[in-house]
């Protein structure tokens, strides 16, 4: 074995070790990246030749976390890793987006990058090492790649920027971004922030880049040490310079005219397709089939150059806007009458219909990843059906793009959605993209803000988002930063830079750069232009709904929360959950109990307030004990000659004496009550020594004017004494089990 090791020393003294030559030697390149007890195995393989008619980079990146890495069993019936989790897909996308632009434009062979977490330190975040592992595996292979790159996480904690912080440090971070770069250029940025300024974000990116430069130099040394500085030769494209010139001459001016026409997305696309077909008709029929793929490649290049030159030369975009102009916006809230909250946000030809659903703690998303377990109170799902772009194809399962776009919108809104005691609801936002021509994830952020406010969720501040683009010319240094880009401007441009935030700062960002040499001055201009665009969009949104609704809608189930002593949680739940299940069944509520900070937080969820009040009454009775003066809804458990025993809470019975049932005198309750009847009673007294409960129904009903008082005054003394004796006998019956009859016999003997 020819084992080679290199070490990266972080600025705080921690070390990252890169090793090759020991594991997975039949792959084209493989490395182990180790930090503490965390180890990633990255392996890359590449097909010998490109598939016929492939004119793109067929790269596939798979990041997988093994449960055995942290000494855990996977969940589920099979107890083995299955389809990738959302977090694994998101890490795969981070690596893919950094690597893909750096493969040669004419390299079209299948490349597979596999990164496995094989050992996991519970406090080290492995996603920050995945990009370094993938690039190092490419560095020790002969696969053509214009790297190396590395990725790092930058967090600002208590005002200090840190590289690759641990899980335990992240709770206090107000900046959390992943940055990927080569030695010379930033390639990718993604993350979330707590309303930070544009300058703070740029400072974090520069801080990350300085660390990444060290990682790249180590990889160059590693590549030289294993003799892989020279990459394989390949030929994946056939070219015909005469044909290229013919396409240029026939199509350029016409492409320029179509681009400048200001036509809509579909009209413009049809015109470009028609022009390509028109050129193909000029080729002899016997040669046409063989040259179609080549013509498509040359024509795409001409179309791209015509559009870019139009913007740089004349400052005119495909839809006729200037570089800073935002497409027309219209919004509407409460569009879905049965949803808890809803909104439509339309910007140009991009439209999101977003709904909000409020639920209980039982509805929270459960997370059971290798290193992260718990629940998420706020979730956001993004759907992108084919009809949104006019495509005629079936709807498939959720794709990586949908998960990535949904995660960006989630991170944008999450800092502004109240959680915990400020909002007991589980919150689900669903964005369905109904039309798409660029910036659909940013439309989701805007529609999500409006839908949350329509639902009555008390957002801390509204959030808007915008996608920025870039057209640049390396030879002359000319460039144009474009606000609110179209889909074609994203596809044919040099940058896709999404920024979300409140009026006071940035909450999330995602940036992909497709060219070398993007300066920080250009980034600064893009951020400032994005801020102005965000504020314009925010103003349009606020015309529709300026603040959250003062209350939830009538059909929204309500949640009330009570905090109980932690040592009473078991009593509320009961043996095997018997008590809490009975409360839920009787009151028609859903109850959840969470223990934190040495307190019990009980949430009661139901549509009607009466149901919530009934459940709260029972819970408080168990947790705090019966409170004199309170009114309870109870159930008759047994009837005695002197009254009835009424259960006012699970395990809490009190005596409703016959004299406390009504203002008029009664000789028996047998004809009035039966076991199982329910009635409201007021707790008059809790006996200090015995803890016994004395109840009254009489005090809850109107006192007949004159009738009751007169009857009580004229009652013979013997009756009043008997009434008094009934009270005494009740107490003795509680202690010794004797009733009225037993009491009279005792008095006779005396």
N, C-alpha and C positions, 0 to 999 in steps of 0.2 A: 504494500500500500504506500502510495505517495501522498502522505497527509500533510496539508499545508494549513497553517493557522495564522490569522491576523487579528489584531485587537484594536477596537475603537475605544478611546477614553473620552467619556463625556466631560463637560466642563465642571461637573461637580465631583469627578473622580470615579464614578461608576464605570464599569467596563462592559462592552459588547464584544463577544468573541465570534469570529467567522471561521468555520472549519470546512475544508473540502478534502475529498479523497478517501473517506472512510465509509460512508453510506451511499446507497443508490448509485453505484458507479456505472450502471448500464444506461442511465439517463444521459442526455447530451451535456447536462451540467447539474450539479447538486451541491448544496451546502447545508450546514447546520449553523444557525444563528442562535447564540446563547447569551442570556442576560440573567444573572442570578440563577434560579432554578427553572426559568422559562427557556424552552428550546423549541425552535421552529425548524422543520425540515422542508426545504424548497427544492423542487426538481423541475427541470425544463426539458421538453422534447420537441423536436421539429421534424416535420415530414421532409423527405429527401427532395421532392419536387412539388411544385404547386399544382393544384387540380386544374383541369382545363376550364377556360373561360372565367377564372377567378381574377378579379381586378381590384381586390381590396385586401386588407390585412386580416386573415382569419385567426385572430388571437382569442384564446380562452383561458381565463384565470379562475382557479378554484381555491378558495381558502376554507380549510376544514379544521374544526377543533375536536380533538379526541377526548371523550369523557374520562378515559383512563389517565389522561394527562394530569388530572387533579384528583385521581383516586375515587371517581364516582361512576355509578352505573347510569346508562341512559334511561330515560323514562320510556313509557309505552310497553306494550305487550311483548314485543320482540327483544327488548333490551339491547338494541344496537343502534348506531348512528344511522339516520335515514336521510331524508331530503335536507338541504341546507336551511339553517335558520335565517331569519331576517338579518341578524347581526353578521353572520358569515357572508351573506350576499353583499352587504354593505362594505365589508372589508375587501371582498373580491373586486368590487367596483372601484374602490379607492386605488388599488394596485393597477387594475386594468387601465384606468384613465391616465395614470402617470406613465405607463409603459408604451401604450399604443402609438402616440405621436412620434416615438423615437425609433421605430422600425423604418428602414428605407422605404420610400414611396413605391418602388418597383419590386418589393419583396412580398410574395403572396403565398408562401408555404404555410401550412397549418402549424401553429405554435401553441403548445399547451404548457401552462405554468401552474404547478400544484404546490400549495403551501399547507403543511399540516402542523398544527400545534400538538407536539408529542410529550411535552412536559410543561406544567403550568405552576408558577409561583402565584399564589392567590392574590398578591398585592401588585403584581406587575401586569401592565396592560399590553397584551401581545400584538394588538392591531398596529401599534406604532412601529413594530419591527418587521411587519409583513413585506412592505415595499423594499426595505434593505435586503431581506432574504431573497426575494424574487430577482432583484437586480444582480445580486451576487451570484446567483445560479446562472444567470445569463452571462455574467462576466467570465465564468470559468468554462463556458461552452464555446463552440465555434459558430453560434447563431449570430447573424449580422444584427447589430443593435447599436444605436448611436447614443449609448449611455456612457457611464453608469448613472443611476439616480439613487436617491434615498428618500425615505419619508420619515418625518418625526412629528410628534405631537408637541404643541406649545400651549402651555397654560399659564395664565397670570393669576397668581395666588398671593393675596395680601400685597398687591402692587409689584410683585417680583415675577419675572418671566422664567419659566422652567422648561427644560427639555425632557420629554418622556416621563412625566410625573407618575406616581403610583396611584392606584385606586383610592387609597385612604386620603390622598391629598386633594382629590378633585372636588370634594364637596364645597370648598371655599373658592373655587375658580370662577372668575368673571369672564375669562377668555378660554375657549377650548377649541383649538383648530388643528387640523392635520395639514401639513405642507409637504409637497413633493417637489424636488428640483434636481437639476443636473449641477455640475460645478458652476456653470455660467448663468442658468436661467431657472426661474420658477415655472413649474409645469402644472401644478394643481394645488388648490386650496379648498378646504371644506371644514366647516365647523359652526359653532354657536357661540354667542356672546351675550352679555347682559348690558345691552344699550351702551356699547363702547363707541368711541369716536373713530373716524376714518384714520386719523394719525396713529391711534393706538393699534389699530389692526395692521397698518403698514409696519409699524415697529415690531410687532410679533412675527410677521412674515420675514423681515430682514434677520431677526434673531434666529429663526429656524434655518434660514439659508446658510448662515455662517457655520452652523453645526453640520449641515448636510454636506458642505464642501469637504469636511474631514472624512466623512463616510465614503464619498466618491473617490478620494485619493487612495484610501485603503483598498477599495475594490480594484483600482487600476494596478496597484502593487500585487494584489491577489491574482489577477489575470496574467500578469507577466510571470509570476512565480510558477504557474501551472502551464505556461506556454500557450495561452489562448489569446494573445494580443492580435493575431491575424485570424480573421473570420473566413468562413467558407465562401467559395465563389458560387454564383447562381445566375440564372437567366430566366426570369419569369414573365418577361414581356417581349413580344416581337414588335418591332417598330418599322414604319415605312415613312421616311422623312418627306417623300413626295406627297403621300397621302395627307400627312400632317399639315403641310403647306396648303394643300387644296382645301382642307377643312377650314383653315384660318382665313383664307381669301374669300371663300364662299359665305362663311357664317358670321364672321366677327361683327361687321357693320349691322347685319340683321339682328344679331343677338343684342347689340347695344340699343337698337331701336325698341326691341321688345322690352328690355329691362327698363327703358326710360318711359315706356307707355303708361305706367301707373296702373296697369290692369290688376285685377284681383288674383288671388293665389291660383285658383284652378284655371282661369283664362290664361294667365301667364305660363303656367306649366304646359297647357295644351299648345300654346304658341311655340314654346321651345321644342316640344316633341315634334310638332309639325315641321319645324325648320330642319331638325335632324333627319326626318324622313325625306324631306325635299332634297337634301344633299345626297342621301343614299340612292335616290333615283338617278343621280348623275353618274353612278358607278355602273359599269356593264353588268348585266344581270348574272352572268356566269361567275363574276368575281364578288358579287354583293354579299353572299352568305359568309364567305371567308373573311371579309373585311368589316362586317357589322360590329363586332366587339371592339376592333381597333378604332373605328370611327366614333363609337360611343365614348371611348376614353379621350380621344382628341377633342371631340365636341364639348365634353364636360369641361375640359381645360379652357376652351375658348369662351364658353358661357361664364365661367368663373372670372376670367380676366376682364371680360366686358363689363360685368356687374361691378367689379372692384374699381375699374378705371372710372366708371361713371360717378361713383361715390367720391373718389379722390379728386377727379378733375372738376366736377360740377357741383359736388355737395348734394346730389339728388339720390334718393334711395329708391328701391324697387316699387314702393307704393306712393312715391312722390313726396315723402316727408323730408324734412331737414334732419340733421344728425341728432338734434336734441328733442325733436318733437315726439310726443306720446300719441298713440292711436286714440280715437274716440272711445270714451268709456260710458257704459250705462250699467246701473245696478238696480236690483229689486230685492226686498226682503219679504219674509213671510209668504213665499210663493207656494210652499207645500203646507196646506192647512192642518194636516194630521201630524206633521213632524214637530219635534220640540223646538226647533229653530231651523231656518233655511234662508238661503240667499242665492241670487244669480249675480255673477260678475262677468261682464263682457267687455273685452278690450280688443277693438279691431275684429279680427276673425278668430279670436280665442275666447272660449266661454266655459265657465265652470258653474255647475249646479251643485251646491254644497248643502248638506243637512247636518244637524246636530242632534244627538240622542243623549239623554241624561239617565244614568242608572245608578245602581247601588255598588257597594264595595265588591259584591259577588260578580259584578260585570267587569271588573278591572282585568286588564290583560296580564296573564300569568307568564312570568319569564323563568325558564329553567335552562339557561345556557351553562356551558362548562364552568365559567367563572362568575357569572352573574345570575342570581336568583332573586325573585321578589315579584312585584307587581307594578303596573303602570296605570295611574289614575287617568291620564290623558292619552288618547291614541288618535291617530289620523290616518285614514286610508285614502289612497289616490287610485282612481280607475281611468284607464285610457282605452275606450272601445274603438275598434277599427272605423266605425262610422264617423268618428270625430274628424278624420282626415279624408272622408269619402272613399275609404278602401272597402272593397267587397271581399271580406274574408271572415272566417268564424272567430268568435271570442274565445280565447284560450285562458288558461290559468294565469294568475298574477305573475307578471314578468319582473326581471331584475330592474328594468327602467322604472316600472311603477313603484316598486319598493324604494328605489333611490329617490325619486321625485317626492313621494309621500314623506320620506324621512326628512328631506330638506324643509318641507312645509311644516312638519311637526316641530322641528328644532326652531323654526322661525316664530311659531306661536307659543311654544311651551313656556318661555319665561314670563309671558303675560297672562297665562291662565291660572287663576287662583287654585290652590290645592289645600289639603289638610282641613284645618278648622275653618278656613275662609270659604271653602267649597267642599261639602261632603259628597258631592256627586262624582261618579265615574263619568267621564265625558268622551264621547266618540264623535269625531268629525269625519264625514265621508264626502270626498270631492269626486264628482263624475264629470269628466271633461267631455262636453258635447260638441265643441268645435275646437280645432287646434291649428294655429299658425304662429307658433313661437310663444314662449313664456307661459306655458300651461301650469307649471309648478308655482309661478308667481301669481297667476290668477287664482290658484288654490289658496294661497296665503290671504289674498284680499277677500275672496268669498268666504273663507273660514272665519276671518275677523267679523264680517257682517253677520254671518249665521250664528256665531257665538253670542254676539250682542242681541240679535233677534231672539235667541233662546232665554235671554235674561241672565246669562253668565256675566259676572262683574269683572270683565277684563281689566287688568291694571291700566293698560293703554292699548289703543288699536295699532295694528301692524299692517304695513303695506310692503309690496315687493316689486322689483323690476329686474329685467335681464338686459345686460349690456353686451355690446359686441365691439369688434375691432376689425378694421381694414387697414393693413399696413403694407408698405413697400420698402423692402430691405435696402434696395439699391439707392434710393433717394432719401430715405428717412421719413417720407410722408406717411401720415396715418390719420384715421378718423375714428373717433369713439362714437358708437351708435347707441342711442337710448331706445329701450323697448324693441328688441330685435325681432324680426320675422324668422320663420323657420328656415327660409333660404339664406338669410343673412347669417344665421348660426352655421348652416351647412357649408357655405362658401367663404365664411369669414375666418379670422384668426383667433378669436376668443369668445367664450361664452361665460359671462361673469354675472352671476345672480346675487343680488344683495337685498336683504329684507331688514326692516327696522321700524321703530316708532319715530315720532318727531324728535326724540332725544338721543337716538343712537342705534347702532346696528345690533340685530339679534341673531342673524345667521347669514352665511355666505357659501357660495359654491362657485369655483372658478376653474375652468379648463382652458389651457393655452396651447395653441397648435403651431406656434412659430417660435424660433429662437430669437433671443435678443430683446425681449420685452423689458423695457426699462421701468424703474420705480416711478419715474415722472409720468409715464403713460398710465401706470396703475393709479397713481394719485389723481390724475385727471378723470379716469374712469370712475373712481369712487366719489369724487365731488359731483360729477355729472349724474351719477346714480342717486345721490342724495337729493338733488333738485327734482329728479324724476319721481322718486318715492314720495316727496312732499306734495307734488302735483296730484299724484294718484290718490294719496290720502285725502286731499281736499275734495276730490270727486266722490270718494266713498262716504265722507262725512255728510255730504248733501243728502245721501239716501237715509242714513241712520247715524246721528251724531254721537249717541251714547247708548250703553246697554239699556234694555227695557227695565223699568223699575221692579218688575216682578216676573216670575215664570208664567207661562200660559196656563190656562185653566185645566188643560188635559195633561199637564206635566205632573207625574207623581212627586210628592213632596218628601223631603227628608228633614227630620229633626234629630238633633244630637244631644245626648246628655253624657256628662262625664261622671263616672262612678268610682268609688274606691277600688283599687286593684284586688283587694282581698274579697270583694263581693262578686267578682266575675263568675266564679264557680257556682255560686248560689243562683245567679241569673240563668246560667246555662243549664244547671241541674244535672243529675246523674244520666250520662249517656245522651245529653241534650234534651231531656224530657221536658224541662220547664220552658226553655226558649221555644221549642217546637210547639208546645201547647199555646203559648202566648201568640205565636204567629198564626196558628190555626184558628184560634178563637177571634182574634182581632182582624185577620186578613191582611197582615203586614209582613214585610221582610225585614229581618233584624240582623245586623252584623255587629260584632264586638271586636275591637282592636286594642291590644295592650301596647302602650308606648309611654315613655317618660314616667313609668310607675303609676299610670292611670289607666282606667278602662274607658274607651270611647265607644259609646253605643249609638249606632245610627238606626233609626226607625224609618222605613220607606213604605209609603202607601199613597194611593190617589186621594183619599178622603181624609180630612183633618180629624174627624171623629175616630177613625181607626187608629191614627197615630196617637191621639190623646189616650185612647183605651190601653194601648200597648205601653205608652209612657207611664201611665198610672201603675201598671203592674210591675214594671221594671223598677221604678222609684220605690215602690213598696218593699221590694225584695232588697234593694241596695241600701236604702236609707231607713227602712222600717216605716211603720204606719205613722201618719202625722195627724194629730187631732185637728179638727176643723176642715179636713179635706173630704171631698165627696168622691166615692168610689162606686163603680158599677160591679155588683157582686152577683154570686149565684147561690141559691138556697141549697145547703147540703143536708140539713135535717130539720124536722119540725118537732118541737116539744110543747107540752101544755102551757109553758110560760113564755114561749117565743120561738124564734128560729135562729139556727146558726147559719151565717152567711159567709161564704168565702169571698174576700175582697181582693185577694191575690193568691197565687199558688202557695199553698202551705200556710196561709194567713186567714183564720176564721175568727169572726166576732159574733157576739150575741146581739140580735135584734129582739129586745124584750117586747112582749105583747103590748105593753103600754106605750112603746115608742113607734108602733106601726102606724097609728092613726090618732087624730085628735079625739075621736070618739072612743068610748069604752068598748072593748072587745072581750068576749069570754074565751075565744079560741081562734087560732089561725088556720085550722084544718080546712075550712071551706074557702079560705082566701089564697093560701099559698100551697104549693106542692114542691117536692124536691126537684131541682133543676131549673126552677123559675129564676129569672134574672131581674134585678131591680137596683135602683140607685139608693145608696145610703150614705149618711154622713158619720164620720168617726167622731164621737163625742169625747171619748176618754180612753187613754191607755193606762191601766192600773199600774202604779209605780212598782209595787212589790211583785205582782204576778205577771205583768205584761199582758193581761187579758184586755180585749177590745170591747168597748160598749158602743153600739151602733144605734142610729135613729133614722127612720124614714119620715117620721112625723114632721121634723123640722124642715123638710124639703117641700112640703105641700102647704098650700094656703090654709091659714087658720080661719075656720068659719066664724064670721063675726057674731059674737054673743052666744052662739050655740054651745061651743065647747066649754067655754069658761063657766057658763051657767050650769051645765051638766056636772062639771067637776065640783062646783061648790055645793050642789044639792046631793051629791053622792053620800049615802050613809057612811058613818064612820067605819063600820065593819068592812065595807067595800074598800075604803081607802087603806085601812090596815092590811086588808088582804092584798091590796096592790103593793103595799110596802113589803108585806111578807113575801110576795112574789119576787120582788127584787132581791130580798135576802136569800130566798131559796135558790134563786138563779145562781148566786155566787157559791152557795154550798153545793149546788148540783155540779157546777164546774169543778169543785174540789173533790166532792165525794160521790157524784153520780146520782143524788136524790133529786126528785122533782117536787111539785106542789103537794101532791098527796103525802109524801114522806114528811114534808115539813109540818103539815097539819097534825099528823100522828104524833110527831115529836112534841108539839105544843100540847096535845091532849094528855100525853103522859105527864108532862110537867105540871 
